[in-house]
Amino acid sequence: MIHALLPSRPCCNTTATMAAIHITDIEAAINHWRERAPAGAGAALAPEISALGEVYARMVFRHENEADEQSLPAAARAAWLAWYDTTPDTPCIAICSTSQGDDWCKGCGRSFDEVQFWPAMGPAEKRAVWRRITLEHTAWRFNRYAERAAEGAGGTAPP
């Protein structure tokens, strides 16, 4: 089982390190803002794109896949959070096997702790879980019950 190969998630541990934002989320936020605020005359970038672009460029230059959420410049963090607010909050598809004793939910792919403490998790922590379950692609939300995931996301595919 894939879950046995994964490191334990520090999401619900009060001594956990700060959450990190993956570079693909920075890219998605940039693309969100490019659609929302395209470059104007003279190719001037919207402030949100400029702020996120600086973070992205720094990550690429340093060969980093993640940026510490708390160390983002205020403008970049605000732009990223505005994009985050457009994403589905939870991967839940209302088939929670953790309530029946499973350590990992067959429906959404989250651990028992992730399901229980989801409301207390921050945006970067939630996005890290979304990234993991999307990469694993084993939860029922990606196959057997994909239509429920589409309904829950307003008819759009999961991020």
OpenMM code with the backbone's topology and positions (N, CA, C; nanometers):
from openmm import Vec3, app, unit

residues = "MET ILE HIS ALA LEU LEU PRO SER ARG PRO CYS CYS ASN THR THR ALA THR MET ALA ALA ILE HIS ILE THR ASP ILE GLU ALA ALA ILE ASN HIS TRP ARG GLU ARG ALA PRO ALA GLY ALA GLY ALA ALA LEU ALA PRO GLU ILE SER ALA LEU GLY GLU VAL TYR ALA ARG MET VAL PHE ARG HIS GLU ASN GLU ALA ASP GLU GLN SER LEU PRO ALA ALA ALA ARG ALA ALA TRP LEU ALA TRP TYR ASP THR THR PRO ASP THR PRO CYS ILE ALA ILE CYS SER THR SER GLN GLY ASP ASP TRP CYS LYS GLY CYS GLY ARG SER PHE ASP GLU VAL GLN PHE TRP PRO ALA MET GLY PRO ALA GLU LYS ARG ALA VAL TRP ARG ARG ILE THR LEU GLU HIS THR ALA TRP ARG PHE ASN ARG TYR ALA GLU ARG ALA ALA GLU GLY ALA GLY GLY THR ALA PRO PRO".split()
positions = [
    Vec3(0.0844, -0.1184, 0.0000),
    Vec3(0.0000, 0.0000, 0.0000),
    Vec3(0.0888, 0.1245, 0.0000),
    Vec3(0.0524, 0.2225, -0.0797),
    Vec3(0.1314, 0.3445, -0.0952),
    Vec3(0.1477, 0.4183, 0.0365),
    Vec3(0.0427, 0.4206, 0.1189),
    Vec3(0.0482, 0.4984, 0.2428),
    Vec3(0.1620, 0.4534, 0.3337),
    Vec3(0.1956, 0.3258, 0.3307),
    Vec3(0.3021, 0.2751, 0.4161),
    Vec3(0.4380, 0.3300, 0.3734),
    Vec3(0.4500, 0.3721, 0.2477),
    Vec3(0.5761, 0.4237, 0.1970),
    Vec3(0.5930, 0.5730, 0.2203),
    Vec3(0.4852, 0.6397, 0.2564),
    Vec3(0.4894, 0.7846, 0.2737),
    Vec3(0.5340, 0.8211, 0.4145),
    Vec3(0.6048, 0.9319, 0.4276),
    Vec3(0.6390, 0.9771, 0.5628),
    Vec3(0.5119, 1.0191, 0.6345),
    Vec3(0.5121, 1.0049, 0.7653),
    Vec3(0.3931, 1.0450, 0.8396),
    Vec3(0.3707, 1.1941, 0.8239),
    Vec3(0.2460, 1.2334, 0.8197),
    Vec3(0.2099, 1.3737, 0.7978),
    Vec3(0.2165, 1.4502, 0.9285),
    Vec3(0.2871, 1.5618, 0.9325),
    Vec3(0.2956, 1.6414, 1.0540),
    Vec3(0.1807, 1.7404, 1.0690),
    Vec3(0.0732, 1.7244, 0.9920),
    Vec3(-0.0318, 1.8262, 0.9860),
    Vec3(-0.0953, 1.8575, 1.1204),
    Vec3(-0.1065, 1.7604, 1.2023),
    Vec3(-0.1858, 1.7783, 1.3235),
    Vec3(-0.0993, 1.7814, 1.4483),
    Vec3(0.0287, 1.7930, 1.4313),
    Vec3(0.1241, 1.7920, 1.5398),
    Vec3(0.1617, 1.9368, 1.5719),
    Vec3(0.1486, 1.9752, 1.6945),
    Vec3(0.1762, 2.1148, 1.7308),
    Vec3(0.3240, 2.1505, 1.7176),
    Vec3(0.4116, 2.0508, 1.7077),
    Vec3(0.5535, 2.0793, 1.6897),
    Vec3(0.5934, 2.0719, 1.5431),
    Vec3(0.4976, 2.0655, 1.4537),
    Vec3(0.5266, 2.0535, 1.3110),
    Vec3(0.5991, 2.1774, 1.2599),
    Vec3(0.6782, 2.1570, 1.1567),
    Vec3(0.7446, 2.2698, 1.0938),
    Vec3(0.6417, 2.3487, 1.0138),
    Vec3(0.6804, 2.4696, 0.9738),
    Vec3(0.5895, 2.5530, 0.8967),
    Vec3(0.5551, 2.4842, 0.7654),
    Vec3(0.4350, 2.5061, 0.7210),
    Vec3(0.3897, 2.4468, 0.5964),
    Vec3(0.4592, 2.5139, 0.4790),
    Vec3(0.4797, 2.4360, 0.3755),
    Vec3(0.5452, 2.4869, 0.2559),
    Vec3(0.4465, 2.4881, 0.1400),
    Vec3(0.4680, 2.5807, 0.0491),
    Vec3(0.3854, 2.5920, -0.0706),
    Vec3(0.4664, 2.5360, -0.1865),
    Vec3(0.4100, 2.4385, -0.2563),
    Vec3(0.4793, 2.3756, -0.3678),
    Vec3(0.4830, 2.4698, -0.4880),
    Vec3(0.5868, 2.4571, -0.5672),
    Vec3(0.6044, 2.5452, -0.6829),
    Vec3(0.4874, 2.5357, -0.7814),
    Vec3(0.4232, 2.4187, -0.7890),
    Vec3(0.3085, 2.4065, -0.8800),
    Vec3(0.1914, 2.4919, -0.8338),
    Vec3(0.1797, 2.5142, -0.7034),
    Vec3(0.0753, 2.6039, -0.6532),
    Vec3(0.1084, 2.7498, -0.6852),
    Vec3(0.2360, 2.7838, -0.6803),
    Vec3(0.2766, 2.9197, -0.7195),
    Vec3(0.2444, 2.9400, -0.8678),
    Vec3(0.2762, 2.8385, -0.9502),
    Vec3(0.2451, 2.8464, -1.0935),
    Vec3(0.0950, 2.8615, -1.1165),
    Vec3(0.0162, 2.7822, -1.0448),
    Vec3(-0.1298, 2.7892, -1.0609),
    Vec3(-0.1825, 2.9268, -1.0209),
    Vec3(-0.1265, 2.9825, -0.9147),
    Vec3(-0.1695, 3.1159, -0.8712),
    Vec3(-0.1312, 3.2216, -0.9746),
    Vec3(-0.0125, 3.2094, -1.0323),
    Vec3(0.0286, 3.3033, -1.1376),
    Vec3(-0.0680, 3.2942, -1.2553),
    Vec3(-0.0993, 3.1718, -1.2977),
    Vec3(-0.1914, 3.1542, -1.4108),
    Vec3(-0.3307, 3.2069, -1.3788),
    Vec3(-0.3743, 3.1899, -1.2548),
    Vec3(-0.5034, 3.2449, -1.2113),
    Vec3(-0.5035, 3.3959, -1.2307),
    Vec3(-0.3984, 3.4603, -1.1843),
    Vec3(-0.3910, 3.6062, -1.1943),
    Vec3(-0.3691, 3.6527, -1.3377),
    Vec3(-0.3006, 3.5721, -1.4190),
    Vec3(-0.2831, 3.6084, -1.5606),
    Vec3(-0.4177, 3.6120, -1.6321),
    Vec3(-0.5070, 3.5186, -1.5966),
    Vec3(-0.6410, 3.5180, -1.6557),
    Vec3(-0.7254, 3.6324, -1.6012),
    Vec3(-0.7098, 3.6587, -1.4755),
    Vec3(-0.7919, 3.7603, -1.4094),
    Vec3(-0.7444, 3.9029, -1.4386),
    Vec3(-0.6145, 3.9210, -1.4487),
    Vec3(-0.5583, 4.0551, -1.4700),
    Vec3(-0.4474, 4.0476, -1.5748),
    Vec3(-0.4851, 4.0320, -1.7022),
    Vec3(-0.3821, 4.0216, -1.8068),
    Vec3(-0.2970, 4.1480, -1.8152),
    Vec3(-0.1788, 4.1306, -1.8702),
    Vec3(-0.0868, 4.2443, -1.8847),
    Vec3(-0.1517, 4.3528, -1.9689),
    Vec3(-0.1331, 4.4746, -1.9258),
    Vec3(-0.1917, 4.5887, -1.9960),
    Vec3(-0.0977, 4.6441, -2.1015),
    Vec3(-0.1227, 4.7666, -2.1385),
    Vec3(-0.0387, 4.8345, -2.2371),
    Vec3(0.1051, 4.8401, -2.1866),
    Vec3(0.1967, 4.8146, -2.2758),
    Vec3(0.3369, 4.8156, -2.2361),
    Vec3(0.3770, 4.6901, -2.1615),
    Vec3(0.2901, 4.5909, -2.1602),
    Vec3(0.3148, 4.4615, -2.0957),
    Vec3(0.3392, 4.4737, -1.9457),
    Vec3(0.2789, 4.5731, -1.8834),
    Vec3(0.2924, 4.5885, -1.7380),
    Vec3(0.2160, 4.4759, -1.6683),
    Vec3(0.2820, 4.4108, -1.5748),
    Vec3(0.2198, 4.3009, -1.5014),
    Vec3(0.1350, 4.3539, -1.3869),
    Vec3(0.0284, 4.2815, -1.3581),
    Vec3(-0.0514, 4.3129, -1.2398),
    Vec3(0.0372, 4.2936, -1.1172),
    Vec3(0.0138, 4.3691, -1.0106),
    Vec3(0.0977, 4.3570, -0.8900),
    Vec3(0.1019, 4.2141, -0.8351),
    Vec3(-0.0102, 4.1420, -0.8433),
    Vec3(-0.0154, 4.0044, -0.7922),
    Vec3(0.0781, 3.9135, -0.8723),
    Vec3(0.0777, 3.9309, -1.0044),
    Vec3(0.1641, 3.8486, -1.0900),
    Vec3(0.3107, 3.8815, -1.0635),
    Vec3(0.3399, 4.0073, -1.0487),
    Vec3(0.4769, 4.0495, -1.0207),
    Vec3(0.5256, 3.9912, -0.8880),
    Vec3(0.4420, 3.9990, -0.7855),
    Vec3(0.4803, 3.9476, -0.6528),
    Vec3(0.5023, 3.7965, -0.6563),
    Vec3(0.4097, 3.7242, -0.7193),
    Vec3(0.4241, 3.5787, -0.7290),
    Vec3(0.5395, 3.5413, -0.8213),
    Vec3(0.5591, 3.6196, -0.9272),
    Vec3(0.6679, 3.5936, -1.0206),
    Vec3(0.8042, 3.6036, -0.9552),
    Vec3(0.8201, 3.6974, -0.8634),
    Vec3(0.9468, 3.7098, -0.7907),
    Vec3(0.9733, 3.5858, -0.7059),
    Vec3(0.8692, 3.5364, -0.6401),
    Vec3(0.8836, 3.4149, -0.5589),
    Vec3(0.9188, 3.2973, -0.6490),
    Vec3(0.8473, 3.2847, -0.7600),
    Vec3(0.8701, 3.1753, -0.8542),
    Vec3(1.0129, 3.1800, -0.9094),
    Vec3(1.0567, 3.2984, -0.9506),
    Vec3(1.1919, 3.3126, -1.0062),
    Vec3(1.2978, 3.2735, -0.9035),
    Vec3(1.2781, 3.3155, -0.7798),
    Vec3(1.3725, 3.2813, -0.6728),
    Vec3(1.3772, 3.1294, -0.6519),
    Vec3(1.2604, 3.0657, -0.6551),
    Vec3(1.2553, 2.9205, -0.6368),
    Vec3(1.3275, 2.8490, -0.7509),
    Vec3(1.3033, 2.8926, -0.8729),
    Vec3(1.3682, 2.8309, -0.9885),
    Vec3(1.5195, 2.8514, -0.9809),
    Vec3(1.5627, 2.9727, -0.9505),
    Vec3(1.7055, 3.0028, -0.9420),
    Vec3(1.7740, 2.9150, -0.8374),
    Vec3(1.7072, 2.8934, -0.7253),
    Vec3(1.7650, 2.8140, -0.6158),
    Vec3(1.7356, 2.6645, -0.6288),
    Vec3(1.6662, 2.6251, -0.7339),
    Vec3(1.6277, 2.4852, -0.7551),
    Vec3(1.5453, 2.4318, -0.6379),
    Vec3(1.4526, 2.5133, -0.5893),
    Vec3(1.3664, 2.4752, -0.4772),
    Vec3(1.2276, 2.4382, -0.5294),
    Vec3(1.1711, 2.3342, -0.4713),
    Vec3(1.0355, 2.2930, -0.5070),
    Vec3(0.9302, 2.3527, -0.4151),
    Vec3(0.9732, 2.4007, -0.2991),
    Vec3(0.8788, 2.4529, -0.2006),
    Vec3(0.9284, 2.5849, -0.1430),
    Vec3(0.8312, 2.6679, -0.1057),
    Vec3(0.8608, 2.7946, -0.0380),
    Vec3(0.7884, 2.7943, 0.0958),
    Vec3(0.8563, 2.8386, 0.1989),
    Vec3(0.7950, 2.8466, 0.3311),
    Vec3(0.6817, 2.9489, 0.3278),
    Vec3(0.5642, 2.9064, 0.3688),
    Vec3(0.4457, 2.9930, 0.3646),
    Vec3(0.4676, 3.1233, 0.4406),
    Vec3(0.5299, 3.1161, 0.5556),
    Vec3(0.5469, 3.2342, 0.6399),
    Vec3(0.6537, 3.3304, 0.5885),
    Vec3(0.7425, 3.2822, 0.5018),
    Vec3(0.8490, 3.3702, 0.4526),
    Vec3(0.8132, 3.4401, 0.3215),
    Vec3(0.6958, 3.4137, 0.2671),
    Vec3(0.6549, 3.4823, 0.1445),
    Vec3(0.6375, 3.6311, 0.1718),
    Vec3(0.6780, 3.7149, 0.0777),
    Vec3(0.6477, 3.8579, 0.0933),
    Vec3(0.4964, 3.8770, 0.1038),
    Vec3(0.4542, 3.9793, 0.1742),
    Vec3(0.3114, 4.0006, 0.2013),
    Vec3(0.2270, 4.0045, 0.0743),
    Vec3(0.2749, 4.0725, -0.0291),
    Vec3(0.1968, 4.0829, -0.1533),
    Vec3(0.1826, 3.9470, -0.2210),
    Vec3(0.2895, 3.8668, -0.2199),
    Vec3(0.2841, 3.7336, -0.2803),
    Vec3(0.1919, 3.6423, -0.1997),
    Vec3(0.2007, 3.6508, -0.0684),
    Vec3(0.1140, 3.5678, 0.0165),
    Vec3(-0.0326, 3.6052, -0.0036),
    Vec3(-0.0627, 3.7329, -0.0131),
    Vec3(-0.2010, 3.7768, -0.0360),
    Vec3(-0.2513, 3.7284, -0.1715),
    Vec3(-0.1665, 3.7360, -0.2741),
    Vec3(-0.2059, 3.6894, -0.4079),
    Vec3(-0.2264, 3.5386, -0.4085),
    Vec3(-0.1381, 3.4652, -0.3392),
    Vec3(-0.1518, 3.3201, -0.3320),
    Vec3(-0.2796, 3.2824, -0.2567),
    Vec3(-0.3068, 3.3495, -0.1457),
    Vec3(-0.4282, 3.3207, -0.0683),
    Vec3(-0.5545, 3.3535, -0.1471),
    Vec3(-0.5514, 3.4589, -0.2281),
    Vec3(-0.6673, 3.4913, -0.3118),
    Vec3(-0.6914, 3.3795, -0.4125),
    Vec3(-0.5835, 3.3241, -0.4704),
    Vec3(-0.5988, 3.2082, -0.5594),
    Vec3(-0.6504, 3.0880, -0.4799),
    Vec3(-0.5905, 3.0628, -0.3643),
    Vec3(-0.6306, 2.9493, -0.2804),
    Vec3(-0.7807, 2.9528, -0.2516),
    Vec3(-0.8345, 3.0712, -0.2284),
    Vec3(-0.9777, 3.0851, -0.1987),
    Vec3(-1.0663, 3.0411, -0.3142),
    Vec3(-1.0107, 3.0252, -0.4338),
    Vec3(-1.0892, 2.9790, -0.5491),
    Vec3(-1.0852, 2.8274, -0.5642),
    Vec3(-1.0053, 2.7594, -0.4823),
    Vec3(-0.9927, 2.6138, -0.4929),
    Vec3(-1.0910, 2.5458, -0.3979),
    Vec3(-1.1281, 2.4197, -0.4273),
    Vec3(-1.2162, 2.3475, -0.3345),
    Vec3(-1.1487, 2.3330, -0.1985),
    Vec3(-1.2260, 2.3477, -0.0916),
    Vec3(-1.1673, 2.3409, 0.0423),
    Vec3(-1.1268, 2.2000, 0.0800),
    Vec3(-1.2106, 2.1037, 0.0523),
    Vec3(-1.1862, 1.9691, 0.1020),
    Vec3(-1.1990, 1.8660, -0.0088),
    Vec3(-1.1189, 1.7602, -0.0024),
    Vec3(-1.1317, 1.6532, -0.1010),
    Vec3(-1.2443, 1.5545, -0.0687),
    Vec3(-1.3153, 1.5776, 0.0395),
    Vec3(-1.4199, 1.4858, 0.0844),
    Vec3(-1.5265, 1.4662, -0.0230),
    Vec3(-1.5666, 1.3402, -0.0431),
    Vec3(-1.6762, 1.3099, -0.1347),
    Vec3(-1.7909, 1.2413, -0.0597),
    Vec3(-1.7957, 1.2609, 0.0711),
    Vec3(-1.9028, 1.2089, 0.1574),
    Vec3(-1.9078, 1.0568, 0.1613),
    Vec3(-1.7926, 0.9941, 0.1497),
    Vec3(-1.7793, 0.8495, 0.1699),
    Vec3(-1.6577, 0.8317, 0.2600),
    Vec3(-1.6721, 0.8565, 0.3873),
    Vec3(-1.5570, 0.8568, 0.4766),
    Vec3(-1.5406, 0.7223, 0.5461),
    Vec3(-1.4384, 0.6490, 0.5052),
    Vec3(-1.4154, 0.5191, 0.5672),
    Vec3(-1.3408, 0.5310, 0.6994),
    Vec3(-1.2897, 0.6513, 0.7337),
    Vec3(-1.2238, 0.6660, 0.8642),
    Vec3(-1.3258, 0.6566, 0.9766),
    Vec3(-1.4516, 0.6908, 0.9477),
    Vec3(-1.5556, 0.6795, 1.0504),
    Vec3(-1.5886, 0.5335, 1.0788),
    Vec3(-1.5387, 0.4442, 0.9949),
    Vec3(-1.5595, 0.3008, 1.0158),
    Vec3(-1.4314, 0.2317, 1.0605),
    Vec3(-1.3327, 0.3113, 1.1023),
    Vec3(-1.2115, 0.2548, 1.1594),
    Vec3(-1.0899, 0.2503, 1.0689),
    Vec3(-1.1017, 0.2921, 0.9445),
    Vec3(-0.9853, 0.2923, 0.8553),
    Vec3(-0.8876, 0.4030, 0.8951),
    Vec3(-0.7590, 0.3754, 0.8813),
    Vec3(-0.6572, 0.4775, 0.9067),
    Vec3(-0.6509, 0.5792, 0.7939),
    Vec3(-0.6883, 0.5373, 0.6739),
    Vec3(-0.6878, 0.6231, 0.5553),
    Vec3(-0.8246, 0.6143, 0.4898),
    Vec3(-0.8823, 0.7276, 0.4545),
    Vec3(-1.0139, 0.7298, 0.3921),
    Vec3(-1.0037, 0.6802, 0.2481),
    Vec3(-1.0843, 0.5806, 0.2159),
    Vec3(-1.0866, 0.5291, 0.0794),
    Vec3(-1.1477, 0.6306, -0.0166),
    Vec3(-1.2376, 0.7140, 0.0337),
    Vec3(-1.3062, 0.8106, -0.0517),
    Vec3(-1.2189, 0.9253, -0.0967),
    Vec3(-1.1477, 0.9879, -0.0012),
    Vec3(-1.0707, 1.1084, -0.0368),
    Vec3(-0.9199, 1.0898, -0.0286),
    Vec3(-0.8725, 0.9869, 0.0401),
    Vec3(-0.7293, 0.9622, 0.0484),
    Vec3(-0.6590, 1.0259, 0.1664),
    Vec3(-0.7351, 1.0954, 0.2533),
    Vec3(-0.6718, 1.1588, 0.3693),
    Vec3(-0.6577, 1.0594, 0.4838),
    Vec3(-0.5614, 1.0876, 0.5718),
    Vec3(-0.5441, 1.0066, 0.6919),
    Vec3(-0.6542, 1.0412, 0.7914),
    Vec3(-0.6687, 0.9577, 0.8927),
    Vec3(-0.7668, 0.9840, 0.9978),
    Vec3(-0.7418, 1.1213, 1.0600),
    Vec3(-0.6151, 1.1502, 1.0942),
    Vec3(-0.5823, 1.2801, 1.1545),
    Vec3(-0.6130, 1.3956, 1.0603),
    Vec3(-0.5831, 1.3787, 0.9328),
    Vec3(-0.6114, 1.4852, 0.8365),
    Vec3(-0.7609, 1.5130, 0.8275),
    Vec3(-0.8419, 1.4080, 0.8317),
    Vec3(-0.9875, 1.4262, 0.8294),
    Vec3(-1.0325, 1.4979, 0.9561),
    Vec3(-0.9850, 1.4514, 1.0716),
    Vec3(-1.0282, 1.5066, 1.1995),
    Vec3(-0.9857, 1.6516, 1.2196),
    Vec3(-0.8645, 1.6846, 1.1790),
    Vec3(-0.8095, 1.8172, 1.2071),
    Vec3(-0.8124, 1.9117, 1.0874),
    Vec3(-0.8804, 1.8724, 0.9810),
    Vec3(-0.8863, 1.9545, 0.8597),
    Vec3(-0.9272, 2.0995, 0.8870),
    Vec3(-1.0311, 2.1232, 0.9680),
    Vec3(-1.0713, 2.2631, 0.9919),
    Vec3(-0.9616, 2.3481, 1.0565),
    Vec3(-0.8712, 2.2859, 1.1309),
    Vec3(-0.7652, 2.3604, 1.1992),
    Vec3(-0.6399, 2.3771, 1.1135),
    Vec3(-0.6331, 2.3082, 1.0019),
    Vec3(-0.5150, 2.3158, 0.9159),
    Vec3(-0.5146, 2.4461, 0.8367),
    Vec3(-0.3960, 2.4952, 0.8092),
    Vec3(-0.3815, 2.6166, 0.7296),
    Vec3(-0.3868, 2.5864, 0.5807),
    Vec3(-0.3962, 2.6899, 0.4989),
    Vec3(-0.4044, 2.6711, 0.3543),
    Vec3(-0.2888, 2.5900, 0.2946),
    Vec3(-0.1655, 2.6175, 0.3338),
    Vec3(-0.0520, 2.5439, 0.2769),
    Vec3(-0.0552, 2.3973, 0.3188),
    Vec3(-0.0952, 2.3703, 0.4430),
    Vec3(-0.1072, 2.2312, 0.4882),
    Vec3(-0.2131, 2.1575, 0.4069),
    Vec3(-0.3258, 2.2228, 0.3849),
    Vec3(-0.4328, 2.1608, 0.3062),
    Vec3(-0.3879, 2.1355, 0.1630),
    Vec3(-0.3174, 2.2311, 0.1042),
    Vec3(-0.2700, 2.2133, -0.0333),
    Vec3(-0.1685, 2.0999, -0.0411),
    Vec3(-0.0862, 2.0808, 0.0631),
    Vec3(0.0092, 1.9696, 0.0650),
    Vec3(-0.0651, 1.8367, 0.0649),
    Vec3(-0.1739, 1.8287, 0.1390),
    Vec3(-0.2545, 1.7063, 0.1402),
    Vec3(-0.3174, 1.6852, 0.0026),
    Vec3(-0.3763, 1.7913, -0.0533),
    Vec3(-0.4338, 1.7820, -0.1883),
    Vec3(-0.3286, 1.7310, -0.2873),
    Vec3(-0.2080, 1.7848, -0.2796),
    Vec3(-0.1018, 1.7438, -0.3716),
    Vec3(-0.0711, 1.5957, -0.3549),
    Vec3(-0.0574, 1.5510, -0.2304),
    Vec3(-0.0260, 1.4103, -0.2054),
    Vec3(-0.1342, 1.3181, -0.2590),
    Vec3(-0.2602, 1.3475, -0.2272),
    Vec3(-0.3660, 1.2557, -0.2709),
    Vec3(-0.3836, 1.2589, -0.4225),
    Vec3(-0.3545, 1.3744, -0.4839),
    Vec3(-0.3626, 1.3830, -0.6297),
    Vec3(-0.2507, 1.3014, -0.6936),
    Vec3(-0.1305, 1.3087, -0.6390),
    Vec3(-0.0189, 1.2310, -0.6922),
    Vec3(-0.0402, 1.0812, -0.6717),
    Vec3(-0.0937, 1.0430, -0.5558),
    Vec3(-0.1201, 0.9012, -0.5297),
    Vec3(-0.2272, 0.8482, -0.6242),
    Vec3(-0.3300, 0.9284, -0.6439),
    Vec3(-0.4390, 0.8963, -0.7368),
    Vec3(-0.5050, 0.7608, -0.7065),
    Vec3(-0.5130, 0.7240, -0.5785),
    Vec3(-0.5726, 0.5957, -0.5417),
    Vec3(-0.7094, 0.6098, -0.4760),
    Vec3(-0.7419, 0.7272, -0.4266),
    Vec3(-0.8704, 0.7473, -0.3584),
    Vec3(-0.9853, 0.7317, -0.4575),
    Vec3(-1.0984, 0.6902, -0.4062),
    Vec3(-1.2161, 0.6696, -0.4912),
    Vec3(-1.2576, 0.7968, -0.5640),
    Vec3(-1.2223, 0.9144, -0.5086),
    Vec3(-1.2595, 1.0406, -0.5742),
    Vec3(-1.1972, 1.0500, -0.7136),
    Vec3(-1.0928, 0.9731, -0.7405),
    Vec3(-1.0251, 0.9778, -0.8700),
    Vec3(-1.0704, 0.8686, -0.9656),
    Vec3(-1.1496, 0.7739, -0.9187),
    Vec3(-1.1907, 0.6663, -1.0078),
    Vec3(-1.3368, 0.6300, -0.9878),
    Vec3(-1.3648, 0.5439, -0.8934),
    Vec3(-1.4989, 0.4903, -0.8736),
    Vec3(-1.6054, 0.5984, -0.8550),
    Vec3(-1.5736, 0.7040, -0.7832),
    Vec3(-1.6706, 0.8098, -0.7542),
    Vec3(-1.6238, 0.9462, -0.8052),
    Vec3(-1.5615, 0.9487, -0.9198),
    Vec3(-1.5099, 1.0747, -0.9754),
    Vec3(-1.6214, 1.1760, -0.9986),
    Vec3(-1.7415, 1.1264, -1.0290),
    Vec3(-1.8525, 1.2204, -1.0524),
    Vec3(-1.8885, 1.2964, -0.9251),
    Vec3(-1.8713, 1.2359, -0.8092),
    Vec3(-1.8975, 1.3073, -0.6833),
    Vec3(-1.7965, 1.4188, -0.6623),
    Vec3(-1.6725, 1.3930, -0.6975),
    Vec3(-1.5694, 1.4963, -0.6845),
    Vec3(-1.6010, 1.6128, -0.7773),
    Vec3(-1.6475, 1.5827, -0.8986),
    Vec3(-1.6822, 1.6891, -0.9940),
    Vec3(-1.8008, 1.7696, -0.9438),
    Vec3(-1.8998, 1.7022, -0.8848),
    Vec3(-2.0161, 1.7730, -0.8302),
    Vec3(-1.9744, 1.8628, -0.7149),
    Vec3(-1.8862, 1.8139, -0.6298),
    Vec3(-1.8422, 1.8906, -0.5136),
    Vec3(-1.7570, 2.0105, -0.5502),
    Vec3(-1.6967, 2.0065, -0.6677),
    Vec3(-1.6106, 2.1172, -0.7115),
    Vec3(-1.6839, 2.2085, -0.8087),
    Vec3(-1.8147, 2.2010, -0.8072),
    Vec3(-1.8912, 2.2866, -0.8975),
    Vec3(-1.8807, 2.2417, -1.0416),
    Vec3(-1.8596, 2.1098, -1.0612),
    Vec3(-1.8531, 2.0562, -1.1955),
    Vec3(-1.7150, 2.0632, -1.2582),
    Vec3(-1.6153, 2.1041, -1.1823),
    Vec3(-1.4806, 2.1110, -1.2376),
    Vec3(-1.3972, 1.9973, -1.1821),
    Vec3(-1.2936, 1.9641, -1.2519),
    Vec3(-1.2040, 1.8581, -1.2075),
    Vec3(-1.1272, 1.9040, -1.0846),
    Vec3(-1.0814, 1.8088, -1.0006),
    Vec3(-1.0047, 1.8467, -0.8822),
    Vec3(-0.8727, 1.9109, -0.9224),
    Vec3(-0.8187, 1.9983, -0.8347),
    Vec3(-0.6924, 2.0667, -0.8673),
    Vec3(-0.5755, 1.9709, -0.8679),
] * unit.nanometer
topology = app.Topology()
chain = topology.addChain("A")
for resn in residues:
    res = topology.addResidue(resn, chain)
    for name in ("N", "CA", "C"):
        topology.addAtom(name, app.Element.getBySymbol(name[0]), res)
